[in-house]
């Protein structure tokens, strides 16, 4: 299992009440579970509509492995310009 830095943006930061969090997870699915367990249903709901970037690349599969020291950005949809 790797230690990853999770950075929250927009509504995800509001739901988590923080901008970053260090987590331990081996893949995206496990990270989602850790984040939902840690921050509750508000963030869990945001995660269902958010894009996750792992070291700048879009995570398209919950089975995607997470390397130790990876950075995961949680980007909820937003409007504006």
N, CA, C and O atoms as a Maestro MAE file, in Angstrom:
{
 s_m_m2io_version
 :::
 2.0.0
}

f_m_ct {
 s_m_title
 :::
 protein
 m_atom[324] {
  # First column is atom index #
  i_m_mmod_type
  r_m_x_coord
  r_m_y_coord
  r_m_z_coord
  i_m_residue_number
  s_m_chain_name
  s_m_pdb_residue_name
  s_m_pdb_atom_name
  i_m_atomic_number
  :::
  1 25 0.838 -1.187 0.000 1 A "UNK " " N  " 7
  2 3 0.000 0.000 0.000 1 A "UNK " " CA " 6
  3 2 0.878 1.244 0.000 1 A "UNK " " C  " 6
  4 15 1.903 1.307 0.678 1 A "UNK " " O  " 8
  5 25 0.451 2.222 -0.772 2 A "UNK " " N  " 7
  6 3 1.225 3.445 -0.857 2 A "UNK " " CA " 6
  7 2 0.617 4.581 -0.066 2 A "UNK " " C  " 6
  8 15 -0.595 4.638 0.143 2 A "UNK " " O  " 8
  9 25 1.469 5.474 0.365 3 A "UNK " " N  " 7
  10 3 1.021 6.714 0.989 3 A "UNK " " CA " 6
  11 2 0.856 7.724 -0.132 3 A "UNK " " C  " 6
  12 15 1.793 7.975 -0.889 3 A "UNK " " O  " 8
  13 25 -0.330 8.302 -0.241 4 A "UNK " " N  " 7
  14 3 -0.610 9.257 -1.309 4 A "UNK " " CA " 6
  15 2 -1.086 10.576 -0.716 4 A "UNK " " C  " 6
  16 15 -1.703 10.609 0.349 4 A "UNK " " O  " 8
  17 25 -0.792 11.652 -1.420 5 A "UNK " " N  " 7
  18 3 -1.287 12.972 -1.031 5 A "UNK " " CA " 6
  19 2 -2.517 13.249 -1.873 5 A "UNK " " C  " 6
  20 15 -2.458 13.225 -3.103 5 A "UNK " " O  " 8
  21 25 -3.628 13.509 -1.210 6 A "UNK " " N  " 7
  22 3 -4.879 13.828 -1.889 6 A "UNK " " CA " 6
  23 2 -5.095 15.324 -1.764 6 A "UNK " " C  " 6
  24 15 -5.063 15.874 -0.663 6 A "UNK " " O  " 8
  25 25 -5.315 15.982 -2.896 7 A "UNK " " N  " 7
  26 3 -5.592 17.419 -2.899 7 A "UNK " " CA " 6
  27 2 -7.029 17.625 -3.353 7 A "UNK " " C  " 6
  28 15 -7.444 17.118 -4.395 7 A "UNK " " O  " 8
  29 25 -7.779 18.371 -2.561 8 A "UNK " " N  " 7
  30 3 -9.187 18.628 -2.843 8 A "UNK " " CA " 6
  31 2 -9.353 20.025 -3.433 8 A "UNK " " C  " 6
  32 15 -8.714 20.975 -2.982 8 A "UNK " " O  " 8
  33 25 -10.212 20.145 -4.440 9 A "UNK " " N  " 7
  34 3 -10.484 21.423 -5.073 9 A "UNK " " CA " 6
  35 2 -11.981 21.694 -5.061 9 A "UNK " " C  " 6
  36 15 -12.782 20.759 -5.049 9 A "UNK " " O  " 8
  37 25 -12.362 22.962 -5.065 10 A "UNK " " N  " 7
  38 3 -13.766 23.369 -5.163 10 A "UNK " " CA " 6
  39 2 -14.643 22.727 -4.116 10 A "UNK " " C  " 6
  40 15 -14.337 22.754 -2.924 10 A "UNK " " O  " 8
  41 25 -15.757 22.139 -4.580 11 A "UNK " " N  " 7
  42 3 -16.724 21.517 -3.694 11 A "UNK " " CA " 6
  43 2 -16.157 20.345 -2.907 11 A "UNK " " C  " 6
  44 15 -16.657 20.027 -1.828 11 A "UNK " " O  " 8
  45 25 -15.125 19.700 -3.428 12 A "UNK " " N  " 7
  46 3 -14.493 18.600 -2.692 12 A "UNK " " CA " 6
  47 2 -13.777 19.139 -1.457 12 A "UNK " " C  " 6
  48 15 -13.831 18.521 -0.394 12 A "UNK " " O  " 8
  49 25 -13.110 20.281 -1.586 13 A "UNK " " N  " 7
  50 3 -12.446 20.903 -0.432 13 A "UNK " " CA " 6
  51 2 -13.473 21.343 0.602 13 A "UNK " " C  " 6
  52 15 -13.241 21.226 1.806 13 A "UNK " " O  " 8
  53 25 -14.594 21.843 0.137 14 A "UNK " " N  " 7
  54 3 -15.664 22.243 1.053 14 A "UNK " " CA " 6
  55 2 -16.217 21.030 1.792 14 A "UNK " " C  " 6
  56 15 -16.405 21.078 3.007 14 A "UNK " " O  " 8
  57 25 -16.477 19.946 1.070 15 A "UNK " " N  " 7
  58 3 -17.034 18.733 1.679 15 A "UNK " " CA " 6
  59 2 -16.054 18.084 2.650 15 A "UNK " " C  " 6
  60 15 -16.470 17.538 3.672 15 A "UNK " " O  " 8
  61 25 -14.766 18.137 2.348 16 A "UNK " " N  " 7
  62 3 -13.753 17.542 3.215 16 A "UNK " " CA " 6
  63 2 -13.326 18.489 4.338 16 A "UNK " " C  " 6
  64 15 -12.718 18.061 5.319 16 A "UNK " " O  " 8
  65 25 -13.643 19.762 4.191 17 A "UNK " " N  " 7
  66 3 -13.244 20.811 5.143 17 A "UNK " " CA " 6
  67 2 -11.716 20.903 5.262 17 A "UNK " " C  " 6
  68 15 -11.183 21.249 6.316 17 A "UNK " " O  " 8
  69 25 -11.029 20.586 4.165 18 A "UNK " " N  " 7
  70 3 -9.586 20.753 4.103 18 A "UNK " " CA " 6
  71 2 -9.172 20.737 2.630 18 A "UNK " " C  " 6
  72 15 -9.957 20.379 1.753 18 A "UNK " " O  " 8
  73 25 -7.934 21.130 2.382 19 A "UNK " " N  " 7
  74 3 -7.460 21.167 0.996 19 A "UNK " " CA " 6
  75 2 -6.560 20.003 0.633 19 A "UNK " " C  " 6
  76 15 -6.359 19.715 -0.546 19 A "UNK " " O  " 8
  77 25 -6.014 19.328 1.642 20 A "UNK " " N  " 7
  78 3 -5.217 18.150 1.345 20 A "UNK " " CA " 6
  79 2 -5.235 17.180 2.515 20 A "UNK " " C  " 6
  80 15 -5.512 17.545 3.657 20 A "UNK " " O  " 8
  81 25 -4.929 15.928 2.186 21 A "UNK " " N  " 7
  82 3 -5.014 14.851 3.162 21 A "UNK " " CA " 6
  83 2 -4.072 13.743 2.716 21 A "UNK " " C  " 6
  84 15 -4.034 13.394 1.536 21 A "UNK " " O  " 8
  85 25 -3.326 13.198 3.641 22 A "UNK " " N  " 7
  86 3 -2.451 12.077 3.326 22 A "UNK " " CA " 6
  87 2 -3.181 10.784 3.648 22 A "UNK " " C  " 6
  88 15 -3.689 10.610 4.756 22 A "UNK " " O  " 8
  89 25 -3.231 9.879 2.684 23 A "UNK " " N  " 7
  90 3 -3.966 8.625 2.848 23 A "UNK " " CA " 6
  91 2 -3.071 7.447 2.464 23 A "UNK " " C  " 6
  92 15 -2.046 7.604 1.800 23 A "UNK " " O  " 8
  93 25 -3.493 6.271 2.902 24 A "UNK " " N  " 7
  94 3 -2.824 5.033 2.516 24 A "UNK " " CA " 6
  95 2 -3.826 4.198 1.725 24 A "UNK " " C  " 6
  96 15 -4.894 3.852 2.230 24 A "UNK " " O  " 8
  97 25 -3.474 3.878 0.485 25 A "UNK " " N  " 7
  98 3 -4.359 3.090 -0.374 25 A "UNK " " CA " 6
  99 2 -3.537 2.453 -1.481 25 A "UNK " " C  " 6
  100 15 -2.527 3.006 -1.916 25 A "UNK " " O  " 8
  101 25 -3.975 1.289 -1.930 26 A "UNK " " N  " 7
  102 3 -3.248 0.593 -2.991 26 A "UNK " " CA " 6
  103 2 -3.813 0.885 -4.379 26 A "UNK " " C  " 6
  104 15 -3.115 0.734 -5.382 26 A "UNK " " O  " 8
  105 25 -5.087 1.307 -4.435 27 A "UNK " " N  " 7
  106 3 -5.704 1.620 -5.721 27 A "UNK " " CA " 6
  107 2 -6.800 2.671 -5.527 27 A "UNK " " C  " 6
  108 15 -7.109 3.058 -4.401 27 A "UNK " " O  " 8
  109 25 -7.370 3.115 -6.618 28 A "UNK " " N  " 7
  110 3 -8.381 4.171 -6.568 28 A "UNK " " CA " 6
  111 2 -9.605 3.731 -5.771 28 A "UNK " " C  " 6
  112 15 -10.142 4.518 -4.990 28 A "UNK " " O  " 8
  113 25 -10.053 2.498 -5.951 29 A "UNK " " N  " 7
  114 3 -11.235 2.014 -5.217 29 A "UNK " " CA " 6
  115 2 -11.008 2.083 -3.710 29 A "UNK " " C  " 6
  116 15 -11.881 2.528 -2.965 29 A "UNK " " O  " 8
  117 25 -9.848 1.647 -3.269 30 A "UNK " " N  " 7
  118 3 -9.544 1.686 -1.839 30 A "UNK " " CA " 6
  119 2 -9.431 3.134 -1.357 30 A "UNK " " C  " 6
  120 15 -9.850 3.449 -0.244 30 A "UNK " " O  " 8
  121 25 -8.872 4.006 -2.179 31 A "UNK " " N  " 7
  122 3 -8.773 5.418 -1.803 31 A "UNK " " CA " 6
  123 2 -10.160 6.028 -1.637 31 A "UNK " " C  " 6
  124 15 -10.399 6.768 -0.683 31 A "UNK " " O  " 8
  125 25 -11.071 5.728 -2.549 32 A "UNK " " N  " 7
  126 3 -12.442 6.240 -2.425 32 A "UNK " " CA " 6
  127 2 -13.062 5.799 -1.101 32 A "UNK " " C  " 6
  128 15 -13.730 6.589 -0.434 32 A "UNK " " O  " 8
  129 25 -12.840 4.538 -0.718 33 A "UNK " " N  " 7
  130 3 -13.373 4.013 0.540 33 A "UNK " " CA " 6
  131 2 -12.756 4.736 1.741 33 A "UNK " " C  " 6
  132 15 -13.466 5.119 2.671 33 A "UNK " " O  " 8
  133 25 -11.448 4.919 1.716 34 A "UNK " " N  " 7
  134 3 -10.768 5.623 2.808 34 A "UNK " " CA " 6
  135 2 -11.308 7.043 2.935 34 A "UNK " " C  " 6
  136 15 -11.584 7.501 4.044 34 A "UNK " " O  " 8
  137 25 -11.462 7.738 1.821 35 A "UNK " " N  " 7
  138 3 -11.946 9.121 1.864 35 A "UNK " " CA " 6
  139 2 -13.387 9.196 2.360 35 A "UNK " " C  " 6
  140 15 -13.720 10.075 3.154 35 A "UNK " " O  " 8
  141 25 -14.243 8.289 1.904 36 A "UNK " " N  " 7
  142 3 -15.637 8.274 2.360 36 A "UNK " " CA " 6
  143 2 -15.716 7.963 3.850 36 A "UNK " " C  " 6
  144 15 -16.493 8.582 4.578 36 A "UNK " " O  " 8
  145 25 -14.907 6.998 4.305 37 A "UNK " " N  " 7
  146 3 -14.904 6.648 5.732 37 A "UNK " " CA " 6
  147 2 -14.373 7.791 6.587 37 A "UNK " " C  " 6
  148 15 -14.851 8.009 7.700 37 A "UNK " " O  " 8
  149 25 -13.394 8.517 6.076 38 A "UNK " " N  " 7
  150 3 -12.768 9.602 6.841 38 A "UNK " " CA " 6
  151 2 -13.623 10.860 6.864 38 A "UNK " " C  " 6
  152 15 -13.767 11.495 7.908 38 A "UNK " " O  " 8
  153 25 -14.190 11.222 5.720 39 A "UNK " " N  " 7
  154 3 -14.859 12.517 5.604 39 A "UNK " " CA " 6
  155 2 -16.379 12.430 5.530 39 A "UNK " " C  " 6
  156 15 -17.046 13.463 5.589 39 A "UNK " " O  " 8
  157 25 -16.944 11.242 5.404 40 A "UNK " " N  " 7
  158 3 -18.388 11.067 5.467 40 A "UNK " " CA " 6
  159 2 -19.118 11.166 4.144 40 A "UNK " " C  " 6
  160 15 -18.509 11.287 3.080 40 A "UNK " " O  " 8
  161 25 -20.457 11.112 4.236 41 A "UNK " " N  " 7
  162 3 -21.291 11.026 3.035 41 A "UNK " " CA " 6
  163 2 -21.244 12.271 2.144 41 A "UNK " " C  " 6
  164 15 -21.471 12.172 0.939 41 A "UNK " " O  " 8
  165 25 -20.955 13.428 2.714 42 A "UNK " " N  " 7
  166 3 -20.867 14.635 1.886 42 A "UNK " " CA " 6
  167 2 -19.775 14.517 0.847 42 A "UNK " " C  " 6
  168 15 -19.997 14.807 -0.328 42 A "UNK " " O  " 8
  169 25 -18.593 14.091 1.273 43 A "UNK " " N  " 7
  170 3 -17.497 13.924 0.321 43 A "UNK " " CA " 6
  171 2 -17.744 12.709 -0.566 43 A "UNK " " C  " 6
  172 15 -17.412 12.731 -1.751 43 A "UNK " " O  " 8
  173 25 -18.320 11.658 -0.008 44 A "UNK " " N  " 7
  174 3 -18.617 10.472 -0.806 44 A "UNK " " CA " 6
  175 2 -19.497 10.844 -1.999 44 A "UNK " " C  " 6
  176 15 -19.281 10.353 -3.108 44 A "UNK " " O  " 8
  177 25 -20.467 11.691 -1.779 45 A "UNK " " N  " 7
  178 3 -21.348 12.138 -2.865 45 A "UNK " " CA " 6
  179 2 -20.563 12.943 -3.904 45 A "UNK " " C  " 6
  180 15 -20.750 12.760 -5.106 45 A "UNK " " O  " 8
  181 25 -19.694 13.823 -3.442 46 A "UNK " " N  " 7
  182 3 -18.876 14.617 -4.360 46 A "UNK " " CA " 6
  183 2 -17.960 13.706 -5.179 46 A "UNK " " C  " 6
  184 15 -17.748 13.950 -6.367 46 A "UNK " " O  " 8
  185 25 -17.420 12.667 -4.557 47 A "UNK " " N  " 7
  186 3 -16.522 11.750 -5.260 47 A "UNK " " CA " 6
  187 2 -17.202 11.053 -6.428 47 A "UNK " " C  " 6
  188 15 -16.549 10.728 -7.419 47 A "UNK " " O  " 8
  189 25 -18.505 10.819 -6.323 48 A "UNK " " N  " 7
  190 3 -19.206 10.105 -7.399 48 A "UNK " " CA " 6
  191 2 -19.261 10.910 -8.698 48 A "UNK " " C  " 6
  192 15 -19.442 10.336 -9.772 48 A "UNK " " O  " 8
  193 25 -19.109 12.230 -8.610 49 A "UNK " " N  " 7
  194 3 -19.173 13.068 -9.813 49 A "UNK " " CA " 6
  195 2 -17.840 13.741 -10.130 49 A "UNK " " C  " 6
  196 15 -17.744 14.505 -11.091 49 A "UNK " " O  " 8
  197 25 -16.818 13.465 -9.333 50 A "UNK " " N  " 7
  198 3 -15.523 14.123 -9.510 50 A "UNK " " CA " 6
  199 2 -14.599 13.342 -10.424 50 A "UNK " " C  " 6
  200 15 -14.700 12.121 -10.550 50 A "UNK " " O  " 8
  201 25 -13.700 14.074 -11.057 51 A "UNK " " N  " 7
  202 3 -12.593 13.456 -11.786 51 A "UNK " " CA " 6
  203 2 -11.429 13.333 -10.820 51 A "UNK " " C  " 6
  204 15 -11.198 14.215 -9.993 51 A "UNK " " O  " 8
  205 25 -10.700 12.238 -10.930 52 A "UNK " " N  " 7
  206 3 -9.501 12.052 -10.116 52 A "UNK " " CA " 6
  207 2 -8.303 12.036 -11.046 52 A "UNK " " C  " 6
  208 15 -8.287 11.308 -12.038 52 A "UNK " " O  " 8
  209 25 -7.307 12.836 -10.726 53 A "UNK " " N  " 7
  210 3 -6.058 12.861 -11.484 53 A "UNK " " CA " 6
  211 2 -4.969 12.269 -10.611 53 A "UNK " " C  " 6
  212 15 -4.786 12.692 -9.469 53 A "UNK " " O  " 8
  213 25 -4.253 11.303 -11.133 54 A "UNK " " N  " 7
  214 3 -3.137 10.695 -10.410 54 A "UNK " " CA " 6
  215 2 -1.856 11.161 -11.081 54 A "UNK " " C  " 6
  216 15 -1.555 10.790 -12.215 54 A "UNK " " O  " 8
  217 25 -1.114 11.977 -10.359 55 A "UNK " " N  " 7
  218 3 0.109 12.571 -10.906 55 A "UNK " " CA " 6
  219 2 -0.145 13.208 -12.263 55 A "UNK " " C  " 6
  220 15 0.676 13.105 -13.174 55 A "UNK " " O  " 8
  221 25 -1.303 13.874 -12.388 56 A "UNK " " N  " 7
  222 3 -1.651 14.617 -13.592 56 A "UNK " " CA " 6
  223 2 -2.394 13.835 -14.656 56 A "UNK " " C  " 6
  224 15 -2.849 14.430 -15.633 56 A "UNK " " O  " 8
  225 25 -2.537 12.522 -14.507 57 A "UNK " " N  " 7
  226 3 -3.237 11.692 -15.494 57 A "UNK " " CA " 6
  227 2 -4.614 11.297 -14.955 57 A "UNK " " C  " 6
  228 15 -4.750 10.932 -13.787 57 A "UNK " " O  " 8
  229 25 -5.620 11.373 -15.806 58 A "UNK " " N  " 7
  230 3 -6.982 11.026 -15.394 58 A "UNK " " CA " 6
  231 2 -7.061 9.548 -15.032 58 A "UNK " " C  " 6
  232 15 -6.629 8.680 -15.791 58 A "UNK " " O  " 8
  233 25 -7.622 9.281 -13.857 59 A "UNK " " N  " 7
  234 3 -7.849 7.897 -13.425 59 A "UNK " " CA " 6
  235 2 -9.186 7.458 -14.006 59 A "UNK " " C  " 6
  236 15 -10.237 7.940 -13.583 59 A "UNK " " O  " 8
  237 25 -9.151 6.557 -14.962 60 A "UNK " " N  " 7
  238 3 -10.376 6.111 -15.630 60 A "UNK " " CA " 6
  239 2 -10.892 4.792 -15.079 60 A "UNK " " C  " 6
  240 15 -11.959 4.327 -15.480 60 A "UNK " " O  " 8
  241 25 -10.152 4.189 -14.169 61 A "UNK " " N  " 7
  242 3 -10.490 2.865 -13.660 61 A "UNK " " CA " 6
  243 2 -10.226 2.813 -12.161 61 A "UNK " " C  " 6
  244 15 -9.143 3.185 -11.709 61 A "UNK " " O  " 8
  245 25 -11.208 2.354 -11.386 62 A "UNK " " N  " 7
  246 3 -11.027 2.258 -9.939 62 A "UNK " " CA " 6
  247 2 -9.984 1.216 -9.553 62 A "UNK " " C  " 6
  248 15 -9.527 1.206 -8.410 62 A "UNK " " O  " 8
  249 25 -9.597 0.339 -10.477 63 A "UNK " " N  " 7
  250 3 -8.568 -0.661 -10.199 63 A "UNK " " CA " 6
  251 2 -7.155 -0.104 -10.414 63 A "UNK " " C  " 6
  252 15 -6.168 -0.807 -10.193 63 A "UNK " " O  " 8
  253 25 -7.062 1.158 -10.845 64 A "UNK " " N  " 7
  254 3 -5.757 1.768 -11.094 64 A "UNK " " CA " 6
  255 2 -4.930 1.769 -9.820 64 A "UNK " " C  " 6
  256 15 -5.380 2.249 -8.780 64 A "UNK " " O  " 8
  257 25 -3.716 1.229 -9.906 65 A "UNK " " N  " 7
  258 3 -2.813 1.173 -8.754 65 A "UNK " " CA " 6
  259 2 -2.274 2.558 -8.419 65 A "UNK " " C  " 6
  260 15 -2.109 3.412 -9.290 65 A "UNK " " O  " 8
  261 25 -2.008 2.752 -7.145 66 A "UNK " " N  " 7
  262 3 -1.424 4.003 -6.678 66 A "UNK " " CA " 6
  263 2 -0.014 3.741 -6.173 66 A "UNK " " C  " 6
  264 15 0.193 2.918 -5.281 66 A "UNK " " O  " 8
  265 25 0.939 4.435 -6.739 67 A "UNK " " N  " 7
  266 3 2.329 4.309 -6.308 67 A "UNK " " CA " 6
  267 2 2.534 5.095 -5.022 67 A "UNK " " C  " 6
  268 15 1.840 6.078 -4.761 67 A "UNK " " O  " 8
  269 25 3.488 4.651 -4.231 68 A "UNK " " N  " 7
  270 3 3.850 5.387 -3.033 68 A "UNK " " CA " 6
  271 2 4.277 6.801 -3.437 68 A "UNK " " C  " 6
  272 15 5.022 6.975 -4.401 68 A "UNK " " O  " 8
  273 25 3.820 7.773 -2.723 69 A "UNK " " N  " 7
  274 3 4.122 9.199 -2.955 69 A "UNK " " CA " 6
  275 2 3.359 9.806 -4.135 69 A "UNK " " C  " 6
  276 15 3.701 10.900 -4.584 69 A "UNK " " O  " 8
  277 25 2.336 9.120 -4.644 70 A "UNK " " N  " 7
  278 3 1.525 9.691 -5.720 70 A "UNK " " CA " 6
  279 2 0.724 10.881 -5.188 70 A "UNK " " C  " 6
  280 15 0.451 10.983 -3.992 70 A "UNK " " O  " 8
  281 25 0.362 11.761 -6.090 71 A "UNK " " N  " 7
  282 3 -0.528 12.872 -5.766 71 A "UNK " " CA " 6
  283 2 -1.831 12.646 -6.517 71 A "UNK " " C  " 6
  284 15 -1.837 12.445 -7.731 71 A "UNK " " O  " 8
  285 25 -2.943 12.683 -5.771 72 A "UNK " " N  " 7
  286 3 -4.265 12.491 -6.367 72 A "UNK " " CA " 6
  287 2 -5.054 13.782 -6.193 72 A "UNK " " C  " 6
  288 15 -5.272 14.232 -5.069 72 A "UNK " " O  " 8
  289 25 -5.478 14.372 -7.295 73 A "UNK " " N  " 7
  290 3 -6.290 15.582 -7.258 73 A "UNK " " CA " 6
  291 2 -7.754 15.203 -7.438 73 A "UNK " " C  " 6
  292 15 -8.100 14.466 -8.361 73 A "UNK " " O  " 8
  293 25 -8.611 15.707 -6.557 74 A "UNK " " N  " 7
  294 3 -10.051 15.473 -6.640 74 A "UNK " " CA " 6
  295 2 -10.680 16.742 -7.224 74 A "UNK " " C  " 6
  296 15 -10.689 17.793 -6.584 74 A "UNK " " O  " 8
  297 25 -11.204 16.626 -8.446 75 A "UNK " " N  " 7
  298 3 -11.722 17.780 -9.181 75 A "UNK " " CA " 6
  299 2 -13.209 17.595 -9.456 75 A "UNK " " C  " 6
  300 15 -13.580 16.885 -10.391 75 A "UNK " " O  " 8
  301 25 -14.062 18.223 -8.655 76 A "UNK " " N  " 7
  302 3 -15.491 18.140 -8.925 76 A "UNK " " CA " 6
  303 2 -15.845 19.002 -10.133 76 A "UNK " " C  " 6
  304 15 -15.088 19.903 -10.494 76 A "UNK " " O  " 8
  305 25 -16.987 18.730 -10.757 77 A "UNK " " N  " 7
  306 3 -17.403 19.588 -11.864 77 A "UNK " " CA " 6
  307 2 -17.684 20.996 -11.343 77 A "UNK " " C  " 6
  308 15 -18.089 21.172 -10.193 77 A "UNK " " O  " 8
  309 25 -17.471 21.974 -12.178 78 A "UNK " " N  " 7
  310 3 -17.747 23.342 -11.774 78 A "UNK " " CA " 6
  311 2 -18.246 24.123 -12.978 78 A "UNK " " C  " 6
  312 15 -18.027 23.745 -14.129 78 A "UNK " " O  " 8
  313 25 -18.915 25.211 -12.679 79 A "UNK " " N  " 7
  314 3 -19.433 26.097 -13.725 79 A "UNK " " CA " 6
  315 2 -18.728 27.435 -13.611 79 A "UNK " " C  " 6
  316 15 -18.175 27.774 -12.564 79 A "UNK " " O  " 8
  317 25 -18.753 28.168 -14.666 80 A "UNK " " N  " 7
  318 3 -18.155 29.500 -14.629 80 A "UNK " " CA " 6
  319 2 -17.091 29.636 -15.687 80 A "UNK " " C  " 6
  320 15 -16.938 28.771 -16.550 80 A "UNK " " O  " 8
  321 25 -16.371 30.706 -15.617 81 A "UNK " " N  " 7
  322 3 -15.363 30.877 -16.626 81 A "UNK " " CA " 6
  323 2 -14.439 31.980 -16.337 81 A "UNK " " C  " 6
  324 15 -13.524 32.241 -17.118 81 A "UNK " " O  " 8
  :::
 }
 m_bond[323] {
  # First column is bond index #
  i_m_from
  i_m_to
  i_m_order
  :::
  1 1 2 1
  2 2 3 1
  3 3 4 2
  4 3 5 1
  5 5 6 1
  6 6 7 1
  7 7 8 2
  8 7 9 1
  9 9 10 1
  10 10 11 1
  11 11 12 2
  12 11 13 1
  13 13 14 1
  14 14 15 1
  15 15 16 2
  16 15 17 1
  17 17 18 1
  18 18 19 1
  19 19 20 2
  20 19 21 1
  21 21 22 1
  22 22 23 1
  23 23 24 2
  24 23 25 1
  25 25 26 1
  26 26 27 1
  27 27 28 2
  28 27 29 1
  29 29 30 1
  30 30 31 1
  31 31 32 2
  32 31 33 1
  33 33 34 1
  34 34 35 1
  35 35 36 2
  36 35 37 1
  37 37 38 1
  38 38 39 1
  39 39 40 2
  40 39 41 1
  41 41 42 1
  42 42 43 1
  43 43 44 2
  44 43 45 1
  45 45 46 1
  46 46 47 1
  47 47 48 2
  48 47 49 1
  49 49 50 1
  50 50 51 1
  51 51 52 2
  52 51 53 1
  53 53 54 1
  54 54 55 1
  55 55 56 2
  56 55 57 1
  57 57 58 1
  58 58 59 1
  59 59 60 2
  60 59 61 1
  61 61 62 1
  62 62 63 1
  63 63 64 2
  64 63 65 1
  65 65 66 1
  66 66 67 1
  67 67 68 2
  68 67 69 1
  69 69 70 1
  70 70 71 1
  71 71 72 2
  72 71 73 1
  73 73 74 1
  74 74 75 1
  75 75 76 2
  76 75 77 1
  77 77 78 1
  78 78 79 1
  79 79 80 2
  80 79 81 1
  81 81 82 1
  82 82 83 1
  83 83 84 2
  84 83 85 1
  85 85 86 1
  86 86 87 1
  87 87 88 2
  88 87 89 1
  89 89 90 1
  90 90 91 1
  91 91 92 2
  92 91 93 1
  93 93 94 1
  94 94 95 1
  95 95 96 2
  96 95 97 1
  97 97 98 1
  98 98 99 1
  99 99 100 2
  100 99 101 1
  101 101 102 1
  102 102 103 1
  103 103 104 2
  104 103 105 1
  105 105 106 1
  106 106 107 1
  107 107 108 2
  108 107 109 1
  109 109 110 1
  110 110 111 1
  111 111 112 2
  112 111 113 1
  113 113 114 1
  114 114 115 1
  115 115 116 2
  116 115 117 1
  117 117 118 1
  118 118 119 1
  119 119 120 2
  120 119 121 1
  121 121 122 1
  122 122 123 1
  123 123 124 2
  124 123 125 1
  125 125 126 1
  126 126 127 1
  127 127 128 2
  128 127 129 1
  129 129 130 1
  130 130 131 1
  131 131 132 2
  132 131 133 1
  133 133 134 1
  134 134 135 1
  135 135 136 2
  136 135 137 1
  137 137 138 1
  138 138 139 1
  139 139 140 2
  140 139 141 1
  141 141 142 1
  142 142 143 1
  143 143 144 2
  144 143 145 1
  145 145 146 1
  146 146 147 1
  147 147 148 2
  148 147 149 1
  149 149 150 1
  150 150 151 1
  151 151 152 2
  152 151 153 1
  153 153 154 1
  154 154 155 1
  155 155 156 2
  156 155 157 1
  157 157 158 1
  158 158 159 1
  159 159 160 2
  160 159 161 1
  161 161 162 1
  162 162 163 1
  163 163 164 2
  164 163 165 1
  165 165 166 1
  166 166 167 1
  167 167 168 2
  168 167 169 1
  169 169 170 1
  170 170 171 1
  171 171 172 2
  172 171 173 1
  173 173 174 1
  174 174 175 1
  175 175 176 2
  176 175 177 1
  177 177 178 1
  178 178 179 1
  179 179 180 2
  180 179 181 1
  181 181 182 1
  182 182 183 1
  183 183 184 2
  184 183 185 1
  185 185 186 1
  186 186 187 1
  187 187 188 2
  188 187 189 1
  189 189 190 1
  190 190 191 1
  191 191 192 2
  192 191 193 1
  193 193 194 1
  194 194 195 1
  195 195 196 2
  196 195 197 1
  197 197 198 1
  198 198 199 1
  199 199 200 2
  200 199 201 1
  201 201 202 1
  202 202 203 1
  203 203 204 2
  204 203 205 1
  205 205 206 1
  206 206 207 1
  207 207 208 2
  208 207 209 1
  209 209 210 1
  210 210 211 1
  211 211 212 2
  212 211 213 1
  213 213 214 1
  214 214 215 1
  215 215 216 2
  216 215 217 1
  217 217 218 1
  218 218 219 1
  219 219 220 2
  220 219 221 1
  221 221 222 1
  222 222 223 1
  223 223 224 2
  224 223 225 1
  225 225 226 1
  226 226 227 1
  227 227 228 2
  228 227 229 1
  229 229 230 1
  230 230 231 1
  231 231 232 2
  232 231 233 1
  233 233 234 1
  234 234 235 1
  235 235 236 2
  236 235 237 1
  237 237 238 1
  238 238 239 1
  239 239 240 2
  240 239 241 1
  241 241 242 1
  242 242 243 1
  243 243 244 2
  244 243 245 1
  245 245 246 1
  246 246 247 1
  247 247 248 2
  248 247 249 1
  249 249 250 1
  250 250 251 1
  251 251 252 2
  252 251 253 1
  253 253 254 1
  254 254 255 1
  255 255 256 2
  256 255 257 1
  257 257 258 1
  258 258 259 1
  259 259 260 2
  260 259 261 1
  261 261 262 1
  262 262 263 1
  263 263 264 2
  264 263 265 1
  265 265 266 1
  266 266 267 1
  267 267 268 2
  268 267 269 1
  269 269 270 1
  270 270 271 1
  271 271 272 2
  272 271 273 1
  273 273 274 1
  274 274 275 1
  275 275 276 2
  276 275 277 1
  277 277 278 1
  278 278 279 1
  279 279 280 2
  280 279 281 1
  281 281 282 1
  282 282 283 1
  283 283 284 2
  284 283 285 1
  285 285 286 1
  286 286 287 1
  287 287 288 2
  288 287 289 1
  289 289 290 1
  290 290 291 1
  291 291 292 2
  292 291 293 1
  293 293 294 1
  294 294 295 1
  295 295 296 2
  296 295 297 1
  297 297 298 1
  298 298 299 1
  299 299 300 2
  300 299 301 1
  301 301 302 1
  302 302 303 1
  303 303 304 2
  304 303 305 1
  305 305 306 1
  306 306 307 1
  307 307 308 2
  308 307 309 1
  309 309 310 1
  310 310 311 1
  311 311 312 2
  312 311 313 1
  313 313 314 1
  314 314 315 1
  315 315 316 2
  316 315 317 1
  317 317 318 1
  318 318 319 1
  319 319 320 2
  320 319 321 1
  321 321 322 1
  322 322 323 1
  323 323 324 2
  :::
 }
}
